[in-house]
Amino acid sequence: MHPHRTVEKFELYVLSLWLLFLLIIVVTIDLPICFEPDCSFIGWKLLAGRNIVPIIALVFIGLGALYYFRFDYKISGSQSIPVKVVAVEDINYEHLTFLTTYIIPLICFNLTSERYLIALALLLVVIGIIYVRTDKFYANPTLAVLGFRLYSANVTRRTGEEVKVTLITRDRIKSGETIRFLELDERVYYAKGSK
């Protein structure tokens, strides 16, 4: 596996966990609220100490944002020789599968227990390894929220060879259409309609 592509897949994995990190912040944030006249600010150090888990989740949301902008920058300049779509199938359900299989169950962890937090961290690492090695990095609910669609398609290259690929795109792809693509992996392309 190409090391550069492995890093890109890991970045897309972190991006796919945005919703999980957001839910972790909502569930664990501890902000003291007081409406009495004698209330005073508890101090940044104490506030940070009470919110270590939400701060870590916020850092990962920031990393996810950075990775998204890198991904968007890379695909915005994509140029390739056009290929023809022979057959296409909408597979947007893959986003939902990832969400219901991984994100929703993980938020049910007891996030106030150190043991459960360690278990969650280990589980996220293992899921990340599987996610990268099985090339399922395209099943990304965050990309769905950001307007990307998933297709399984047979495309014909200029050589006449027909290959089955997964397409990530902002466009609606139809059979018979010509598209340009950026290869994210051997069988996963970012695609856009050819003008």
Helices and strands as residue ranges (DSSP letters): H 3-16, H 18-28, H 44-50, H 52-76, E 83-90, H 93-98, I 99-103, H 104-106, H 114-133, H 141-145, E 149-156, E 162-169, E 178-185, E 188-193
